[in-house]
């Protein structure tokens, strides 16, 4: 992946200008990998964040959530083959480091 976005929380959806930029930049839409902000909680499913992308018209063929229920080797493979990786929650700047 060559492009990185570090975004905060959005209440309902991405602002329209951001949606336009993301639609232009995200051309490979085979798989979206979401990494849980609370990997022990099976209730965290990324639905809110996924709805932002859906509202922006950015749909993927496959969606996967990585939490503690996903085996390490499977998570590694999913991440290597991801079109987009979406970190759910936390301080994304610190997570990059």
Z-matrix of the N, CA and C atoms (Angstrom, degrees):
N
C 1 1.436
C 2 1.519 1 108.94
N 3 1.297 2 115.07 1 135.10
C 4 1.451 3 119.29 2 -177.19
C 5 1.520 4 113.62 3 -107.00
N 6 1.309 5 118.13 4 -20.50
C 7 1.455 6 121.77 5 -177.16
C 8 1.523 7 109.31 6 -111.63
N 9 1.321 8 115.53 7 134.68
C 10 1.455 9 121.09 8 179.12
C 11 1.514 10 108.99 9 -125.11
N 12 1.320 11 116.36 10 137.91
C 13 1.451 12 122.93 11 173.04
C 14 1.514 13 107.20 12 -121.71
N 15 1.316 14 116.85 13 136.60
C 16 1.451 15 122.21 14 175.88
C 17 1.525 16 105.98 15 -119.57
N 18 1.313 17 115.44 16 101.34
C 19 1.453 18 121.87 17 -172.20
C 20 1.516 19 110.88 18 -116.53
N 21 1.310 20 115.87 19 153.79
C 22 1.456 21 121.65 20 176.04
C 23 1.513 22 110.61 21 -93.55
N 24 1.311 23 115.08 22 -162.47
C 25 1.456 24 121.94 23 -177.82
C 26 1.531 25 109.60 24 -81.91
N 27 1.334 26 115.23 25 144.26
C 28 1.454 27 122.02 26 175.39
C 29 1.522 28 106.98 27 -121.79
N 30 1.311 29 117.50 28 135.90
C 31 1.461 30 120.73 29 -174.59
C 32 1.524 31 113.23 30 -66.40
N 33 1.313 32 117.96 31 -47.51
C 34 1.460 33 120.09 32 -175.55
C 35 1.520 34 113.35 33 -125.56
N 36 1.311 35 116.69 34 -37.49
C 37 1.460 36 121.04 35 -177.27
C 38 1.518 37 109.46 36 -166.43
N 39 1.337 38 115.36 37 168.81
C 40 1.462 39 120.06 38 175.76
C 41 1.526 40 109.08 39 -69.74
N 42 1.330 41 117.87 40 144.36
C 43 1.463 42 119.41 41 171.63
C 44 1.538 43 109.18 42 -58.78
N 45 1.308 44 116.85 43 150.68
C 46 1.472 45 121.13 44 -173.91
C 47 1.522 46 112.52 45 -57.03
N 48 1.328 47 118.03 46 -42.83
C 49 1.472 48 118.98 47 -179.31
C 50 1.530 49 111.00 48 -62.14
N 51 1.319 50 116.88 49 -42.24
C 52 1.463 51 120.05 50 177.58
C 53 1.525 52 110.12 51 -63.75
N 54 1.323 53 117.28 52 -41.09
C 55 1.468 54 120.87 53 177.56
C 56 1.516 55 110.94 54 -57.85
N 57 1.329 56 117.10 55 -43.31
C 58 1.466 57 121.50 56 179.47
C 59 1.523 58 111.06 57 -61.85
N 60 1.325 59 115.98 58 -46.09
C 61 1.471 60 120.72 59 -179.45
C 62 1.525 61 110.40 60 -63.06
N 63 1.333 62 117.10 61 -44.77
C 64 1.459 63 120.45 62 -179.79
C 65 1.529 64 111.50 63 -64.49
N 66 1.330 65 117.60 64 -40.18
C 67 1.473 66 120.32 65 177.63
C 68 1.515 67 110.60 66 -60.37
N 69 1.325 68 117.06 67 -40.13
C 70 1.467 69 121.10 68 178.76
C 71 1.527 70 111.94 69 -69.16
N 72 1.321 71 116.85 70 -42.27
C 73 1.464 72 121.43 71 -174.66
C 74 1.522 73 113.52 72 -78.06
N 75 1.309 74 117.60 73 -34.95
C 76 1.470 75 120.49 74 -176.65
C 77 1.521 76 108.22 75 -92.33
N 78 1.314 77 115.02 76 91.56
C 79 1.463 78 119.70 77 -179.25
C 80 1.526 79 111.84 78 -97.46
N 81 1.328 80 116.82 79 -29.82
C 82 1.459 81 121.15 80 176.80
C 83 1.524 82 107.05 81 -89.29
N 84 1.310 83 116.01 82 110.28
C 85 1.466 84 120.61 83 -175.62
C 86 1.519 85 111.57 84 -121.77
N 87 1.326 86 115.08 85 41.80
C 88 1.468 87 118.68 86 178.96
C 89 1.514 88 111.56 87 -76.25
N 90 1.348 89 117.11 88 -47.51
C 91 1.461 90 118.00 89 -176.09
C 92 1.515 91 111.82 90 -145.86
N 93 1.322 92 114.66 91 134.98
C 94 1.454 93 122.77 92 174.02
C 95 1.517 94 107.32 93 -107.98
N 96 1.317 95 115.97 94 124.65
C 97 1.455 96 122.01 95 176.59
C 98 1.519 97 107.09 96 -109.01
N 99 1.319 98 116.45 97 123.98
C 100 1.452 99 121.54 98 176.33
C 101 1.523 100 107.25 99 -109.46
N 102 1.327 101 115.71 100 130.54
C 103 1.456 102 120.66 101 179.05
C 104 1.520 103 107.38 102 -105.07
N 105 1.307 104 115.42 103 119.34
C 106 1.459 105 122.38 104 -173.06
C 107 1.519 106 112.24 105 -62.24
N 108 1.330 107 115.35 106 140.04
C 109 1.460 108 120.97 107 174.63
C 110 1.522 109 111.13 108 -80.02
N 111 1.324 110 116.16 109 -17.45
C 112 1.457 111 121.86 110 179.07
C 113 1.529 112 107.25 111 -135.46
N 114 1.315 113 116.85 112 77.85
C 115 1.465 114 120.73 113 -170.15
C 116 1.522 115 115.79 114 -64.72
N 117 1.341 116 118.28 115 -13.43
C 118 1.467 117 120.33 116 177.42
C 119 1.520 118 112.40 117 -84.51
N 120 1.325 119 116.36 118 -18.60
C 121 1.466 120 121.60 119 -174.38
C 122 1.525 121 109.97 120 -93.92
N 123 1.319 122 116.58 121 110.31
C 124 1.466 123 120.70 122 179.63
C 125 1.525 124 112.22 123 -70.39
N 126 1.336 125 117.00 124 -12.94
C 127 1.465 126 120.94 125 179.59
C 128 1.534 127 111.63 126 -76.85
N 129 1.339 128 116.97 127 -23.39
C 130 1.461 129 120.74 128 178.37
C 131 1.523 130 107.31 129 -74.46
N 132 1.337 131 115.62 130 113.76
C 133 1.466 132 118.17 131 -174.90
C 134 1.521 133 113.72 132 -124.53
N 135 1.330 134 118.31 133 -0.84
C 136 1.457 135 120.72 134 178.71
C 137 1.516 136 114.03 135 76.81
N 138 1.330 137 117.86 136 13.69
C 139 1.464 138 121.37 137 -176.69
C 140 1.525 139 112.25 138 -60.50
N 141 1.327 140 117.39 139 -41.52
C 142 1.469 141 119.63 140 -179.09
C 143 1.525 142 110.56 141 -64.12
N 144 1.321 143 116.22 142 -47.69
C 145 1.456 144 120.42 143 -178.89
C 146 1.535 145 111.10 144 -65.38
N 147 1.301 146 115.84 145 -39.48
C 148 1.466 147 120.10 146 178.14
C 149 1.527 148 110.56 147 -64.10
N 150 1.334 149 116.97 148 -35.79
C 151 1.466 150 120.13 149 179.26
C 152 1.526 151 110.96 150 -65.26
N 153 1.337 152 117.30 151 -31.11
C 154 1.468 153 119.52 152 176.87
C 155 1.523 154 110.03 153 -62.23
N 156 1.330 155 115.32 154 -45.04
C 157 1.471 156 119.66 155 179.57
C 158 1.526 157 110.71 156 -66.22
N 159 1.316 158 116.96 157 -42.55
C 160 1.465 159 120.41 158 178.78
C 161 1.527 160 110.56 159 -59.91
N 162 1.325 161 116.49 160 -44.78
C 163 1.461 162 121.42 161 179.60
C 164 1.527 163 110.68 162 -61.62
N 165 1.319 164 117.18 163 -33.87
C 166 1.472 165 122.07 164 179.55
C 167 1.529 166 111.86 165 -79.71
N 168 1.339 167 117.18 166 -4.26
C 169 1.463 168 120.14 167 -179.03
C 170 1.518 169 113.58 168 79.11
N 171 1.326 170 116.17 169 24.45
C 172 1.466 171 121.33 170 -179.93
C 173 1.525 172 107.26 171 -109.22
N 174 1.305 173 115.61 172 97.48
C 175 1.462 174 122.18 173 -176.55
C 176 1.523 175 109.82 174 -111.35
N 177 1.314 176 116.13 175 148.75
C 178 1.458 177 122.52 176 -178.15
C 179 1.522 178 110.07 177 -119.58
N 180 1.328 179 115.57 178 156.88
C 181 1.460 180 120.37 179 176.31
C 182 1.526 181 111.06 180 -69.53
N 183 1.341 182 116.71 181 -40.62
C 184 1.465 183 122.19 182 -177.46
C 185 1.519 184 110.07 183 -132.10
N 186 1.323 185 114.28 184 144.95
C 187 1.461 186 122.05 185 177.36
C 188 1.525 187 107.78 186 -127.12
N 189 1.348 188 116.02 187 134.95
C 190 1.467 189 120.42 188 178.64
C 191 1.518 190 108.77 189 -138.28
N 192 1.319 191 115.85 190 141.83
C 193 1.459 192 122.71 191 175.27
C 194 1.520 193 107.98 192 -113.35
N 195 1.320 194 115.87 193 127.21
C 196 1.458 195 120.70 194 176.67
C 197 1.526 196 108.37 195 -100.28
N 198 1.323 197 114.21 196 121.31
C 199 1.463 198 122.24 197 173.80
C 200 1.528 199 106.22 198 -141.49
N 201 1.329 200 117.27 199 -167.14
C 202 1.464 201 119.41 200 -177.47
C 203 1.524 202 113.32 201 -69.41
N 204 1.317 203 117.85 202 -11.49
C 205 1.455 204 121.05 203 177.06
C 206 1.519 205 113.42 204 -79.15
N 207 1.324 206 116.87 205 -9.87
C 208 1.470 207 121.91 206 -179.27
C 209 1.526 208 108.44 207 -97.51
N 210 1.304 209 116.31 208 128.74
C 211 1.463 210 120.97 209 178.68
C 212 1.533 211 110.44 210 -63.06
N 213 1.320 212 115.86 211 145.46
C 214 1.462 213 121.80 212 -176.64
C 215 1.525 214 111.86 213 -53.70
N 216 1.311 215 117.92 214 -45.23
C 217 1.469 216 121.61 215 -178.34
C 218 1.529 217 110.78 216 -64.47
N 219 1.341 218 116.67 217 -39.77
C 220 1.462 219 121.11 218 178.26
C 221 1.524 220 110.60 219 -66.04
N 222 1.327 221 116.41 220 -42.26
C 223 1.461 222 120.55 221 178.36
C 224 1.520 223 110.78 222 -61.31
N 225 1.319 224 115.89 223 -42.86
C 226 1.467 225 121.01 224 179.62
C 227 1.523 226 110.41 225 -60.57
N 228 1.318 227 117.21 226 -45.30
C 229 1.467 228 121.82 227 179.33
C 230 1.525 229 111.10 228 -63.88
N 231 1.330 230 117.00 229 -44.50
C 232 1.465 231 120.87 230 178.65
C 233 1.526 232 110.95 231 -58.60
N 234 1.322 233 116.34 232 -45.38
C 235 1.464 234 120.69 233 -178.95
C 236 1.524 235 110.79 234 -65.28
N 237 1.313 236 117.74 235 -43.14
C 238 1.470 237 120.43 236 179.72
C 239 1.516 238 112.28 237 -61.75
N 240 1.322 239 117.77 238 -32.74
C 241 1.461 240 121.36 239 -176.25
C 242 1.531 241 113.39 240 -98.64
N 243 1.314 242 117.55 241 6.20
C 244 1.472 243 121.62 242 -174.61
C 245 1.521 244 111.98 243 -71.99
N 246 1.312 245 114.69 244 141.96
C 247 1.458 246 120.36 245 168.73
C 248 1.528 247 109.14 246 -79.43
N 249 1.336 248 115.58 247 -41.33
C 250 1.460 249 122.38 248 -179.56
C 251 1.520 250 108.16 249 -140.66
N 252 1.331 251 115.84 250 139.63
C 253 1.459 252 122.02 251 174.45
C 254 1.517 253 107.08 252 -115.24
N 255 1.314 254 116.36 253 126.83
C 256 1.459 255 122.51 254 -177.03
C 257 1.523 256 107.61 255 -118.01
N 258 1.341 257 116.76 256 112.33
C 259 1.461 258 121.17 257 176.40
C 260 1.517 259 107.79 258 -82.22
N 261 1.309 260 117.00 259 122.46
C 262 1.459 261 121.22 260 -176.84
C 263 1.514 262 109.86 261 -93.43
N 264 1.301 263 116.78 262 102.92
C 265 1.452 264 121.59 263 175.44
C 266 1.510 265 113.35 264 85.27
N 267 1.309 266 114.01 265 171.26
C 268 1.451 267 120.58 266 179.74
C 269 1.515 268 111.58 267 87.37
N 270 1.296 269 115.35 268 179.79
C 271 1.458 270 122.56 269 179.34
C 272 1.521 271 107.82 270 -89.67
N 273 1.332 272 116.72 271 100.93
C 274 1.464 273 120.35 272 -173.05
C 275 1.518 274 112.67 273 -64.76
N 276 1.320 275 118.60 274 -29.73
C 277 1.465 276 119.95 275 177.85
C 278 1.530 277 109.57 276 -65.23
N 279 1.330 278 117.42 277 -44.67
C 280 1.463 279 120.61 278 177.71
C 281 1.522 280 111.63 279 -66.77
N 282 1.334 281 116.90 280 -34.58
C 283 1.458 282 120.17 281 179.95
C 284 1.512 283 112.09 282 -66.49
N 285 1.320 284 117.50 283 -29.79
C 286 1.464 285 121.38 284 179.11
C 287 1.523 286 110.25 285 -66.73
N 288 1.331 287 116.78 286 -39.30
C 289 1.449 288 122.32 287 -176.95
C 290 1.468 289 109.59 288 -70.24
